[in-house]
Structure formats: structure tokens, C-alpha cells
Amino acid sequence: MTETTGNQTGSTTAPTSKSLRNAASLLVVRDGKAGMEVLLVRRVERANDRSSGAYVFPGGTLDPEDHSLQAYAAGLDDTAASARLGLPASGLSFYLAAVRECFEEAGLLFAYGSDGQLLAPEHLEPAQHAFLREAVQRGGPGLAHACEQLGLRLAADRLAYHSYWLTPPGLPKRFDTRFFVAIAPAGQTAVHDGTEIVEHRWVRPGEAADAASDLPMLHVTRRTLASIAHFETAQACFAYATQPREIACIMPRLATGSAGVRPVMPNEACYAEIGRIDPDGKTHGARYELAPGTPVRLSDRVWRVTANNGSVMTGPGTNTYFVGGGARNEWAVIDPGPADASHVQAVLAAAPGPIRWVFTTHTHLDHSPAARALQAATGATVLGRAAPPGQWQDADFASERELQHGERIRIDDGCTLRVCHTPGHASNHLCYLLEEEKTLFTGDHVMQGSTVVITPPDGNMREYLDSLAALQSEDLDWLAPGHGFLIPRPQDAIRLLMRHRLHREAKVLSALRELGPAGLDTLVLRVYDDVPERMHPVAQRSLLAHLLKLDADGKAREADGRWEPVSQATA
């Protein structure tokens, strides 16, 4: 059997499911001529086997015999093993299953002989070794019987817990797999069994994990290889795995996109949204990319269509949301998008019902201009706030009336939007809270994967931070940004944004103290040294916003286009 694919849930324990099969897998490492190597074995070709013909680590599902093997374990008891794996009991069985499977599939046995030394070829007569191999074959007496007959103790203490994966939901077979690391026993030679395993090889982890590698393997295998590729020696890899650390459960989710269905990892932007749309993996209907013009159903009350205006400033494109449903099946559009006829047609085609309202979060050119075309096509009421003067503003935007902070608008039965005035990115910026789902439509106030640009004079850093702080009193479950996928754990996301802005402000002050009076061109090189230089013209806008806030706070001042800290200027 092989190890299986899984995904990070952020927990050290697996979700309870009768469909999950417990499994264990072993990364056997050694020092080769060019650096650390790891053992891969190739599965036999079989129909209806997801790992058919793939290179994997030795491993497989737990067997009832593995519990009886505990009587022959050395150096680790079930209490300690279970605590390490975060289990109430039977943790040692995972360690011993990894030992058993490694011997069955690859001929390497982690065991102590009667003299207490790690087993080496000279410890066994040829007949004894043959007896061991026969004992673990199908129909044989089993490894426990062989240990008793030969006086062996299985070296569970030679295994270190590496990682924890679950197979994605929705597959017919799902595995709850613990991965371990062990240094290859000296003197022993890997020999594949020729039945389940038809080939084995020692490989450099980084080379095997490379996408250009011609080795067929599962996603989990490639990811695990990549995770150990930086270790120069087998001892370094093993030592890291023995360190006390929390090992979170990793559970990929399956989703669809231009490249077909693929596993999505927890650190990918779309992961949480996929879990919301298709938590059981029944349809694989969630997407791992924002495809322009493709409607996505996020809940009974919310749909999304993304405009084809992706860029360095708009990310994957501007999101247009439908909010509504209920007995009347009436809908509101939030952020109609740019003046793009194809996007307008996509929105009209995707509408789940009659569009009665069009709401704008603000009047930048990627968010509001399509309001006019949607109003002309549907007769919908357009609501928002008038465009302030300045560049990048939709000067022709016309709202029936100016929305007020705290105003509540009933879209349909069980569907209510509350208006939240959130100036900072733009003075007329609004967010909309879908109260029944605790989902906040954030426009550009909170974006996924990047921070929004604050462009004075309409953009104001103090107001932006204050608006973020005000949202921390809201009970929120999701953020629906103007650019990107749904964002989980809203308060964590908001705190990170505030922390980032304050850290950047601290860098501004530090640069002022180090450089003395300096212009924006000089300061941006120091303050935004973590940003590609091609983005520095854009970064200068937010830099100016930070400086203006520091000026208002009495910490910096400007004279003749050069900025300096107030303490130095008044000395």
C-alpha cells in the first residue's frame, strides 16, 4: 500500500469519518555521494488504484497485526507515541505499521537483535532472513511471530514523526496518513518485493520533487520530497523531525480550473472558499482560479462574476457580486465593475433573478462605471456615494441618494445589507455587511494577497487605520473582497493588515532618522526595499500617505519636498 494525498486543516487531529483509513508511511534517508538521498518505491500497475505505477515512500494501511506488534516494540511505548501523534491511544501502531510496511515492500527492517544492536546482515543467518521475508508475505505467520522466534525488537525509537496528511474529501478511498523519517539501517540493502512494488531507487529529494522530473508520483509525495530537499545530510533531516513541534493535519481539497481538477493546498488563496462551496468534495465545482465571466455560487444568497481586467493593480480582476434570493428572488449587484461591455453582458447573463439595486463600494474606474449600463438594461436603482474630485475617479457616477453609515437595506426575505462607511482608500468608500451570513463585501478596503494603495489627497492613512479598527467590533465570518477569493477569519485578516501598516510606518520613521531630510525617491528605496523596484512609483503614493499621517501626529514634517523627523527639524 502507499501513502495518500492530504491537506492542511490547521488541526493536529483528523476529522472523524468512518471512510478514513489509517495509514503510515516512512521516509528512509541516507547520505549519498551527492548529498542526502531518500528511498522511493514504485507501485505495481493496477486498475482503479490512484497510486498505480507511482513512486511513493514505503507505507500502507494499518493492519490488525500492528497492535500485536506493540509487544515487540523497543524504545517507545504507546502512551508516548500517542501523545506525539495527538491521539488518545494506539499511536504506536502507526510507528509499527511504518516499520512493517517498509520491510514488506523494501526489505529494510528497523529492529534490534537479541544483543540490543540495530539489526545488520551479519546478525541473521540466510535461513533466518528468508524466514523473516516469508513471515510478512501474504498468508505468512506475520512479523510478530517472526520477532518472537528470532528474539527481535522493532526499533520504533528510530522513527521520527514528520507530517500528517489526509486525502481530499470526495474520493472513494480516503486515508489518514502519518509520515515518519528514519535513517537507513547500516549494512542493509533495499530489495523490493516484486509483487506490490516493482522497482525502487534512491533519489535526491530536490531532483525528484522538481516538476520537470519524469517520475510519476502523487501530489503528497512531491510535496513531502520538497519539504526535505534543503537538508544536506540524513542526520540533519532526522534531527529536525525529532524536535518538539506542533504538526498540523494537511488536507488538500479538489477543485476545478483551466488545467482540470487538481488538489489545492491550505496555503493557496482559494482554499477556504473551496471548503465553503464544496466541503465534502462531492462536485469539485469550486474553482482554484478566478475565471473572467464565469459565475460562481458562493451561497444561497451570494454569487460572483469576475471582470476580465486583471493587472498588477487589480489582481485577478474586479469581483462583481450578486446578493439576494428569497421569496421574491430579487437581487442586488455590489460593484458593477469597469466600463467593459463583455463584463456587463456576463453579469446580465449570470443574474440569478431580477436585478433591483446596484451598489458601489467606491467610484474608482475598476469598480463603478458599469453601473450605468446595468441600470439602462435592468432599471435598477444605483446607490453609493458621489465621486470626489481627482484622478482615477468615475466622475459620471450618479447615485439616487448618498448612502449613510449604519443604514440597513432589505434586499429580499432573509437578506439584509448594512452600510459601513470605511474611508481611507477612498473618502467615499463603503463596505456592505450581509447580516444573515456575517459576510462583509469589502471593495478595496481589504484585498486578498496584497495591501491596498492609499493615494492622497483622497486617500488618507489615518482614516484607513481607523476604518479597519472600527471593523474589529463587527461579528464577521467572511470577507468578500473586490479582488480575490473569499477570505476566512476576518478579524485575523484585519489585524494582520493593521500590523503591516504600523510596521511600514515604523520603517518610515526609521528611514527619516537615518537619512535626515530626504525626498520620496530616496525614502521609497529604504522603506519599500521588500517591493520590486518597478512598483516603487505606486508605493510612493502610500509612502506619502504614511508621511502625511506622521505629520498630523507631530512626528514628521516636510519642507521644500524633503521630509525629516520633527525631533531633528526642531533641534
N, C-alpha and C positions, 0 to 999 in steps of 0.2 A: 504493500500500500504506500501511498505518497502523502506528503504534506499538502495542504489545500489552501486556497486563497482566503483572505480575510480582510478586516478593516477596522479602523480606529474608532471606537465608541467613546474613548476617554475614560473608561472604567477598567478596573483590574479584574472584573468578573464578567462572565458571559451572560447574555440574556437567556432566560430559562426557555428552553424549547425541546420538545421531545424529538424533533427532527435532527438535532445536532448530535454528531458522533464524536466522541472524544478521541483525540489522536495525538501522537508525539512524533517529533522529527529531530534528527541530530546532525548538526554541522560538525563534521570531523575535519580538523585543520592540522596542517603540518608545515614545516619550513622547507621550501624547495630551493632550487638553485637561484631562482629569480625573485624569491620572496615567499610570503605565505601562500599556501595552496589549500583548497577545500575540496572534499570528495563529492562528486556528483555521480548519481547512478541513473541509468536510462530505463524507463518503464517499457514493458512489452506493449506491442501494438494490440489494442483491443477495442471493439466497438462499444459505444456508449460509455466510454471512460474519458473524462475530461483531461486526464493526465496521460493518455495513451501516447506512447512514443516520446514523452517529455523527459528532460533531465531534471532530476529532483534531488533532494537530500534523502538519505535513508530514513525511513519512517513509515508509519501507518497507524491504523486504529488500535485502540486498546483492546486487549483480549482478556477474557475471564482469567486466564492463567497469570496475568500480570499481578493480580492481587496475591496469588500464592507465592509469587517470586519475592514478595517482601520479606519472607522468612530467610531469604538468601542474599539480602542486601547488606552492604557494608558502608560505614561512614556517614549514613544519612538515615534517619527514621521518618516515619510517616508524619509525625507532628511537625517536624522542621520543614519537610518537603511541602506539606500542605500550606503552611504559613507562607513559604516563599512564593507559592503559586496563587495565594489568596483563596484557598479552598478550605472548607470545613474539615475535610478528610480525604483520604485516598490520593493525595498528591504524589506520593511515592510511586504509585502505579504509572504515572506519566513518565517519570525518570526511567523506570524499569522497562516500559514499553519501548522507549527510545533505544535502550541497550539491546533488547531482544531483536527489534527490527533491524538494527544496524548489523547484528551478527547474521540474521537470516538472509538479508539482502546483499551485504557486502563482505561478510566473513571476518569482520573485526569485532572482537569480544572484549569489552571493558569488564574485567574480572580479576580478582585476586586469587592466587593459588593457595594451596594449603600452607605455604611458607609465609603468607601475608604479602607477597610481592605481586606487582601488577603482572598479569599473565603475559608470558613471552613464549615463542615457539618451543624453546628448549624445555619448558615445563611440562609439555604433553608428549606422550608417545604418539606416533602416527595413528595407531588404532584408537587412542583416546580422542584425538582431534576428529577422526572420522565419526566416532560415536556422537560427539557434540553436534556435528553438522547434520547427522541423521536425526538426532533428537528434535531439532527445530523444524524439520521438514513436515509438510502436510501429512498427518496421520502418525507422526512420531510421538515419542513419550513426553516430549516437551523439555524446555530449558530447566525448569525446576527439578525434574528428575535427574537431568544430567549434572546439575550443580550438586545434588545430594550424592550422586555416585562418585563424582570426581573431587569432592571437597572444595568446590569453588564458591566464592562470594562475589556477587555482582557489584562492580565499583560505581555505585550511584554518586559517590562523592567526587568522581572525576568528571561529572557533568555540571555545567553552569547554565542557569536559566537565561535565555537570550531574548525571546519575544513571544508574543501571544496573538494569534490571528484567528478570525472567524471567516468562514466562507460567506460571500454576499447572500443576502436574502433572495429568495426566488428560485434558487437552483434546486433540482430534485434531491441532491445529496449535499448536506452541509456538515462541515467539520469544525470542531472546537479544538484547535491545534496549539500545543506548546512546543516551542523550538528551544533546543539546548545546544551548547557548544562543548566540544571536548577535543583535547589534543590527541592525535592518533597514537595508539599504544606502540611503543618502540618495538621493532622487530617483527610485528605482524604485517602481513601483506593482504591488501584488499582483493577479494575474489567474489565476483557477482554470482548469484545463484543460478543463472541461466534459465530461470522459469519466470519469476516476476520481473527480474532485472536482466537485461540482455547486454548491458555494457556498463562500464564505469570509467571514470577518468578524474585525475587530479587537475584542477584548474586554478588560475589566478582569479580571485573574485571579481576584480575590476574588469578584466578582459571578458569574462563570461557574462557579466551584467550589462556590458555595452550593447546598445540597441543594434549595432552592426554585427553582433555575434550571430553565427549561424546555428547556435544551439537552441533547439526548440525547448521552451520552458514556460511554466506558469508565471503569472504576474507576481505572486508571492515569492517565488524562487528568485526572480530577477531583483526584486526589491530587497530581499534579505541579503543577497550577494552584494548589492550596492552598499548596504549598511555596514559591512565588514571590510570593504575594499581598502579603507585607509590604514588598516593595521599592517605593520611591517613584519610582525612575527606572530607565530601561533600563540606564544605565551602572552603577548600583549592583548590579543583578541580574547583569550580565555580570562585573563586578569580583569579586563573591563567587565565581562559578563558576571564575574563573581562579586562585583561591588554592589553594596546595598543601593537599590533604586526602585522607584515605582515603575512597573511595566504595565502600560495601558493596553487594553484589548484593541486590536486593529481590525476593523471590519469594512472592507470596501463595499460600495454599492454599485450596482449595474445601472447604466444609463445609456441613452442613445444620442448619436450625433452624426456628423458627416462621415466619420470613419466607422460607423456601425455601433454595435453595443460593446462597451468596454467597462472594466472596473474603475471606479472613481475613488481616490484616496481621501481620507478625512481632512487633509490639509488643502484640498482643492476648493476653490471658491464656491462651486456648485453643490458641494457635498450635503450641506444641511438642507438645502432646497429639495434635493432628490429624496432625502429621508422624509420630508413633509409630504411630497407629492405621491411617492410610491414606497411607503415604509416597509411593506412586505415583499417588495421586488416582484410583484405579480405581473406587471405590464411592461416594465423597463421603458415606460412612457416619459419619464423625466429626461431632461437633456443636460449634457455636460458643456454645452456651448450656447450662447445667445444667438440664435439664427434669425437674421432680419426677416420680418414679415411673418414669422411662424407663431401662431397663438399658443400660449401655454396656460393651462388651467392650474392656478395655484391653490384654489379652494373653491367651495360652492359660491363664494361671494367675489372672488378675485381672479381676473385673467390678465395676461401681459402680452404685449406685442412690442418688439424692439425695432427701432428705426435703423436704417442702413446708413448711419452717419458716424460709424466708429472712427476714432482718431486718437492721437496722443492726449487730447483734451477731453474727449467724451468716452474713452474706454471702448467697450464693445458696441456702443451706441446708446441712444436715449430710450429709456423704457416708457411706454405708454400703458397705463393700467386701466382696466375696467373694474368698477366696483358697483355691486348691486345685487340683483336677483330678488327673490321673494315672490309674493302672490302676484304682483303686477309685472314682474320681470322687467323692471326699469333699471337703467344703468347710467352711471356717471363715468366720464373719462377723466383721469388725472394725468396731466402733462401730455397734451396732444402731440408734441414733438415739433420737428423743424418743418419748414415750408417745402415739403417733398411730396409730390403728388402720389408717388408709389406708396409711401408710408400711409398717406391718408386713405388710399384705396385698401391697403392691408388692414387698417383699423376698422374701416366700414365693413369689410368682409368678415372680420373676426368678431364683430359685436355680438354678444350672446342674446341681446334683446334691444329694444329701442333705446337710443342714447338721448337722455333728457338734460344732462348737465355736462359741461366741460370745465374742469378746474385746472388752474395753473399753479405750480409751486412758485414760479417767478418768471420773469419775462426775458431771460437770455434767449438767444436766437436758436438754440437747440431744444428748447422746451415749449415755447408758447405759440410760434407763428402758425402752426396747423390748426389752431382754434378757429380761425376764420373759415377755412374750408369745411371743417366738421360742422360748424354752425350752419353754413349755407346748405349742406347736404341733409342735415337732420332737424334743423330748427332748435337745436339745444340752447339752453341758457349758458352763457360763458361767465365764469366767476373767477376772481382773483384780485390782484391789486395792480394799479396803474404802473406803467413803466417809468422809472426815474430817468432823468437825462443821463446820457453817457454812451460810450462805445459798447458794442455787443448787445444792445437792448432792442427789443421789439417795440419800436416807437408806435406802431399801428395797433398794438393790442388794446382792445376795448372790453372792459368788464361791465356787466349790467349794474353792478354795485361793488363797493370795496368790502371785502370780507373782513370781519373783526375777530381778533383773538378770542378764543373760547366759544365762538359761535358753533352751534350744532345743527347739522343739516340731515334730515331723514331722507335717505335715498329710496328705500323700499322697506317692507316689513322686515325687521331684524337686521337692518343695515343703516348705521348712523355714522356720519363723518363729523369729527370735531376739528375746528380750525386752530392751528397753533402758529402764531407769528414767530418766526425764527430768523431775525435779521443777522447779518454777518457776512455771508457770501454775497448777498444782495439785500438791500434795505427793504425790499418788498417780498422777501422770501417767506413762504408759508409751508408748513407741513400739515398733513391731514391724518388724523387718527381714526382708523376703523375700530370703533369701540368694541364691537361684538367679537372681534378677533385679536384685539390688542396689537394691531399691526399699524405701524406708522410709515406713511409714504413720505420719504424724506427729500425728494428732489435732489438738490446738490448740497443739502446741509450735511448729510452723511453719505459718502460714496463707498463702494466696496473696493478694497485693494489699493486705495490711494487717498490722499488728503486733498480737499478742495482748495482751489486758488482763491485767495482773498485779494481783491483788486480795489484799492482806494481810488476815488473817494467814496464810491457807493459801498464798496466792501469795507468792513470795519472789524478788526481783530477782537477788540473788547466786546463788541456786540455778539460776535460769533461764539466766543467762550461763554458769555452769559447765556446765550441761547442753548448751548449744549448743557450747561449746568441746570437750566430750567427743566430740561427733559428728564433729568435724573429723578425727578419726583413722580414721573409717569409710570404706570404699571404697563409694561410693554413685553410682548413675546417675540415680535419680529419687526425688523426694519425692511421696508421695500424701497430700495434706493432708486434714484433716477438713472443710475448707471451700474449694472452688475446684477448679481443674483440676490435672492432674499438673504438677509443677514440674521443669524440666530443670536441669542444672548445680547439683546440690545444694550443693556447697561454696561456690559463689559466692553462692547464696541465704543460706546460713548466715552467711557473712562480712558480707553486707550487713545482716542483722538485728543482728549484734553491733555493727557500726559505728553503726547507727541508735541502738541503746540507749545506747552510750557517748556519742554526740553529744548525746542527750537528757540524760544525766547531766551533761554539761558545761554545758548550758543551766540545769540546776537549780542548780549551783554558782554560775554567773554571776548568776542571779537572786537567790540568797541574799546575795551580796556587794553587789549593787546596792540591794536593797530592805531589807536588815537583817532584824530579826525580822519574820516575815510568816506569815500563815496560808495554808492550802491554797487558799482562794478567791482570794487575791491572787496567789499564786505560779502558779497554773494559767493565769492570763491572760498571763503573761510566758513561761512555759516551753512552753505549748501554743498559742502565737499562730498557728501554722500549721494548727490544727484548728478546725473550725466550733464556735462557742460552744455550740451545742446539745449537743455531745459532751463538754463540759467536766466534767459530773458523772461520766462514765465515765473521762475522762482523769485525774481526781483520784485514782482508785484506783492507777493506775500511777505517778502522781506520788508518792503516799505510799510505794509500793514503792521508788522511787528514793531517797527521803529516808531510809527505814529502812536501805537499803544504805549510804548515806553516813554514817549514824550508826554503823553497825557498823564502817565503815572509819575512824572517828575524824575525819570531815571536816564533820559537821553534828550539831546537837543540837536537841532540842525542849523547850520549857518553856511550860506553860500554853497549849498548842495553837498556838504560834508557833515557826517554825523559823529558825535562824540558822547561819552558818558557825562552826565551832569556833574559828577564829582570832579572830573578832570577839567571841565569847562569853567567851573567856578573857583578852581584853586588859585 
